[in-house]
Amino acid sequence: MTRGTPPVEGRYTVGAVSTDDPNRHQRFETYGIRPGASFDVIREQPITILTATHLQVMLTQEDWETLTFEP
């Protein structure tokens, strides 16, 4: 899946994180959003994911667009 694709409910595996924002990078690391990690999108608007540790995390569209996903 390419960058910028709007999310739909389902399971995603992160291929890459492309951000120069240290705050976003730190937040992603805190929630385990890193290459190879998987999460479920449980709501499309606002973008809400369920992490591997069962935390619900809301992402902005800008957050989402920094992620690329494995097919």
C-alpha atoms as an extended CHARMM CRD file, in Angstrom:
* protein
*
        71  EXT
         1         1  MET       CA              0.0000000000        0.0000000000        0.0000000000  PROA      1               0.0000000000
         2         2  THR       CA              1.3700000000        3.3790000000       -0.9000000000  PROA      2               0.0000000000
         3         3  ARG       CA              1.6760000000        6.4840000000        1.1790000000  PROA      3               0.0000000000
         4         4  GLY       CA             -1.3780000000        8.7160000000        1.3370000000  PROA      4               0.0000000000
         5         5  THR       CA             -3.9180000000        5.9470000000        0.8210000000  PROA      5               0.0000000000
         6         6  PRO       CA             -6.8530000000        6.6350000000        3.1490000000  PROA      6               0.0000000000
         7         7  PRO       CA             -7.2740000000        3.9350000000        5.7680000000  PROA      7               0.0000000000
         8         8  VAL       CA            -10.0730000000        1.4160000000        5.7990000000  PROA      8               0.0000000000
         9         9  GLU       CA            -10.7960000000       -0.9040000000        8.6910000000  PROA      9               0.0000000000
        10        10  GLY       CA             -8.4490000000       -3.8660000000        8.7010000000  PROA      10              0.0000000000
        11        11  ARG       CA             -4.9770000000       -5.0990000000        9.6160000000  PROA      11              0.0000000000
        12        12  TYR       CA             -1.8570000000       -3.2330000000        8.4830000000  PROA      12              0.0000000000
        13        13  THR       CA              1.8470000000       -4.0240000000        8.7180000000  PROA      13              0.0000000000
        14        14  VAL       CA              4.1490000000       -1.0130000000        8.6820000000  PROA      14              0.0000000000
        15        15  GLY       CA              6.7930000000       -1.1050000000        5.9600000000  PROA      15              0.0000000000
        16        16  ALA       CA              8.4160000000        2.2530000000        6.7070000000  PROA      16              0.0000000000
        17        17  VAL       CA              8.0010000000        5.4180000000        8.7390000000  PROA      17              0.0000000000
        18        18  SER       CA              9.0010000000        8.6140000000        6.9180000000  PROA      18              0.0000000000
        19        19  THR       CA              9.1170000000       11.5430000000        9.2950000000  PROA      19              0.0000000000
        20        20  ASP       CA             11.6770000000       14.1260000000       10.3370000000  PROA      20              0.0000000000
        21        21  ASP       CA              9.4610000000       15.2600000000       13.2170000000  PROA      21              0.0000000000
        22        22  PRO       CA             11.1380000000       14.0350000000       16.4250000000  PROA      22              0.0000000000
        23        23  ASN       CA              7.8820000000       14.3370000000       18.4040000000  PROA      23              0.0000000000
        24        24  ARG       CA              5.9600000000       12.1760000000       15.9320000000  PROA      24              0.0000000000
        25        25  HSD       CA              8.8210000000        9.6770000000       15.7800000000  PROA      25              0.0000000000
        26        26  GLN       CA              8.9000000000        9.4310000000       19.5910000000  PROA      26              0.0000000000
        27        27  ARG       CA              5.1170000000        9.0130000000       19.7970000000  PROA      27              0.0000000000
        28        28  PHE       CA              5.1970000000        6.2710000000       17.1450000000  PROA      28              0.0000000000
        29        29  GLU       CA              7.9850000000        4.4780000000       19.0500000000  PROA      29              0.0000000000
        30        30  THR       CA              6.0300000000        4.7510000000       22.3050000000  PROA      30              0.0000000000
        31        31  TYR       CA              3.0250000000        3.0370000000       20.6920000000  PROA      31              0.0000000000
        32        32  GLY       CA              5.0890000000        0.4710000000       18.7800000000  PROA      32              0.0000000000
        33        33  ILE       CA              4.3890000000        1.9550000000       15.3490000000  PROA      33              0.0000000000
        34        34  ARG       CA              7.5980000000        0.9280000000       13.5730000000  PROA      34              0.0000000000
        35        35  PRO       CA              8.6470000000       -1.0820000000       10.5110000000  PROA      35              0.0000000000
        36        36  GLY       CA              7.4590000000       -4.6680000000       10.8020000000  PROA      36              0.0000000000
        37        37  ALA       CA              4.8340000000       -3.8830000000       13.4510000000  PROA      37              0.0000000000
        38        38  SER       CA              1.1720000000       -4.6220000000       12.7880000000  PROA      38              0.0000000000
        39        39  PHE       CA             -1.9580000000       -2.9030000000       14.0200000000  PROA      39              0.0000000000
        40        40  ASP       CA             -5.6760000000       -2.8600000000       13.2910000000  PROA      40              0.0000000000
        41        41  VAL       CA             -7.5580000000        0.1730000000       12.0350000000  PROA      41              0.0000000000
        42        42  ILE       CA            -10.7700000000        0.0220000000       14.0450000000  PROA      42              0.0000000000
        43        43  ARG       CA            -12.2650000000        3.3400000000       12.9100000000  PROA      43              0.0000000000
        44        44  GLU       CA            -11.6950000000        5.2550000000        9.6880000000  PROA      44              0.0000000000
        45        45  GLN       CA            -12.6760000000        8.7630000000       10.8910000000  PROA      45              0.0000000000
        46        46  PRO       CA            -11.0460000000        9.8420000000       13.0640000000  PROA      46              0.0000000000
        47        47  ILE       CA             -8.3080000000        7.3380000000       12.2480000000  PROA      47              0.0000000000
        48        48  THR       CA             -8.1730000000        5.0430000000       15.2740000000  PROA      48              0.0000000000
        49        49  ILE       CA             -5.8800000000        2.0570000000       15.5600000000  PROA      49              0.0000000000
        50        50  LEU       CA             -5.5710000000       -0.7760000000       18.0380000000  PROA      50              0.0000000000
        51        51  THR       CA             -1.8950000000       -1.4880000000       18.7230000000  PROA      51              0.0000000000
        52        52  ALA       CA             -0.3270000000       -4.8580000000       19.5120000000  PROA      52              0.0000000000
        53        53  THR       CA             -0.5030000000       -3.9290000000       23.2030000000  PROA      53              0.0000000000
        54        54  HSD       CA             -4.2460000000       -3.2140000000       22.8380000000  PROA      54              0.0000000000
        55        55  LEU       CA             -3.9620000000        0.5670000000       23.1220000000  PROA      55              0.0000000000
        56        56  GLN       CA             -6.3820000000        2.6440000000       21.0820000000  PROA      56              0.0000000000
        57        57  VAL       CA             -4.4390000000        5.4260000000       19.3800000000  PROA      57              0.0000000000
        58        58  MET       CA             -5.8620000000        8.1970000000       17.2230000000  PROA      58              0.0000000000
        59        59  LEU       CA             -3.7730000000        9.2640000000       14.2260000000  PROA      59              0.0000000000
        60        60  THR       CA             -4.0940000000       12.4070000000       12.1600000000  PROA      60              0.0000000000
        61        61  GLN       CA             -4.1770000000       12.2040000000        8.3740000000  PROA      61              0.0000000000
        62        62  GLU       CA             -0.6570000000       13.6950000000        8.4450000000  PROA      62              0.0000000000
        63        63  ASP       CA              0.4710000000       10.8780000000       10.7970000000  PROA      63              0.0000000000
        64        64  TRP       CA             -1.0750000000        8.3150000000        8.4720000000  PROA      64              0.0000000000
        65        65  GLU       CA              0.6580000000        9.7950000000        5.4400000000  PROA      65              0.0000000000
        66        66  THR       CA              4.1010000000        9.2920000000        7.0210000000  PROA      66              0.0000000000
        67        67  LEU       CA              3.5280000000        5.5140000000        7.0010000000  PROA      67              0.0000000000
        68        68  THR       CA              3.9460000000        3.0540000000        4.1580000000  PROA      68              0.0000000000
        69        69  PHE       CA              2.6970000000       -0.4880000000        4.4510000000  PROA      69              0.0000000000
        70        70  GLU       CA              3.7260000000       -3.9480000000        3.3580000000  PROA      70              0.0000000000
        71        71  PRO       CA              1.4240000000       -5.5170000000        0.7830000000  PROA      71              0.0000000000
